[in-house]
Amino acid sequence: QVQLVESGGGLVQAGGSLRLSCAASGRTSRWYFMGWFRQAPGKEREFVGGILWSGGTYHADSVKGRFTISRDNAKNMVFLQMNSLKPEDTAVYYCAAGPEYISRSHYDYRYWGQGTQVTVSS
């Protein structure tokens, strides 16, 4: 089993920044692709971006140039730096792990954190 705990969410004005953290513990694997997803009320869970153990990153078009994913393998942590936030970025953000391949589909992820709320005011 793998446990994931997100932190860093909150309320921010449009144009502001937040940094989310995800701490992984348990039977973590260097082969797992780590992803960030978000879900707004009444909407499907949406891929935000993901990162390989090697540091290679993939971002959704909606956040490219504004959000950056990084990881600290020694500390088993993954980060999501969010800049130039917009009201439409408001959602619960989830950290996820599990596929041993690059995936943008939430169905492929075995492990999920509890989520952290991000609210962007206009």
C-alpha positions in Angstrom: 0.0 0.0 0.0 1.0 3.6 -0.6 -0.3 6.5 1.4 -0.4 10.0 -0.1 -1.0 13.2 1.8 -1.5 16.6 0.1 -1.0 20.0 1.7 -0.8 23.6 0.7 -4.2 24.4 -0.6 -6.1 27.5 0.4 -7.8 30.7 -0.8 -5.9 33.0 -3.1 -6.8 35.9 -5.4 -6.7 35.6 -9.1 -3.1 36.1 -10.4 -1.7 34.7 -7.2 0.4 31.6 -6.5 0.1 28.5 -4.4 2.4 25.5 -3.9 0.9 22.1 -3.2 2.9 19.3 -1.7 2.3 15.5 -1.7 4.1 13.3 0.8 4.2 9.6 -0.2 4.9 6.7 2.2 4.5 3.0 2.4 5.4 0.7 -0.5 6.4 3.5 -2.9 8.0 2.5 -6.1 10.4 4.4 -8.3 8.5 3.1 -11.3 5.3 4.8 -10.4 4.2 7.8 -12.4 3.0 10.5 -10.0 0.1 12.6 -11.1 -1.9 15.6 -10.0 -5.6 15.8 -10.7 -8.3 18.3 -9.9 -12.1 18.1 -9.6 -14.5 21.0 -9.5 -18.1 20.5 -8.3 -20.2 18.8 -11.0 -17.2 18.1 -13.2 -15.1 15.1 -14.1 -11.7 14.6 -12.4 -9.2 16.3 -14.6 -5.5 15.5 -15.2 -3.3 18.5 -14.3 0.1 17.0 -14.8 2.5 14.2 -13.9 6.1 13.4 -13.3 8.4 10.4 -13.8 11.0 9.3 -11.3 13.6 10.7 -13.7 12.0 14.1 -13.5 10.3 14.2 -16.9 7.1 16.1 -16.7 3.8 16.3 -18.5 1.2 19.1 -18.1 -2.3 19.6 -19.3 -2.7 22.3 -21.9 -4.9 24.3 -19.6 -2.1 24.8 -17.1 1.0 24.9 -19.3 3.2 27.9 -18.6 1.5 28.5 -15.3 1.9 25.2 -13.3 5.1 23.3 -12.7 5.5 19.8 -11.2 8.6 18.7 -9.5 9.7 16.0 -7.1 12.2 15.2 -4.4 12.9 11.5 -4.6 15.0 11.4 -1.5 12.0 12.7 0.5 9.3 10.9 -1.5 7.6 14.2 -2.2 5.9 15.7 -5.3 5.1 19.4 -5.7 2.8 21.4 -7.8 3.7 25.1 -8.1 0.7 27.1 -9.4 1.3 30.6 -10.7 -1.1 33.1 -12.4 -4.0 31.3 -10.8 -7.5 31.9 -12.4 -10.9 31.4 -10.9 -11.4 28.4 -13.2 -8.5 26.7 -11.3 -10.8 26.4 -8.3 -11.1 22.7 -7.4 -10.1 20.0 -5.0 -6.6 18.9 -6.0 -5.5 15.3 -5.7 -2.1 13.6 -5.7 -2.1 10.1 -7.3 0.2 7.3 -8.0 0.2 3.8 -9.4 0.6 3.4 -13.1 4.0 2.2 -14.2 3.6 4.2 -17.4 2.6 7.7 -18.3 -1.2 8.2 -18.0 -3.6 11.1 -18.1 -6.6 8.9 -17.1 -7.6 8.8 -13.5 -8.8 5.2 -14.0 -5.2 4.1 -14.2 -4.1 5.3 -10.8 -4.2 2.9 -7.8 -3.4 5.3 -4.9 -5.0 8.7 -4.1 -4.6 11.3 -1.5 -7.5 12.9 0.4 -7.3 16.1 -1.7 -6.7 19.7 -0.8 -9.1 22.6 -1.7 -7.8 25.4 -3.9 -10.1 28.4 -4.2 -9.2 31.3 -6.5 -11.3 34.5 -6.0 -11.8 37.0 -8.8 
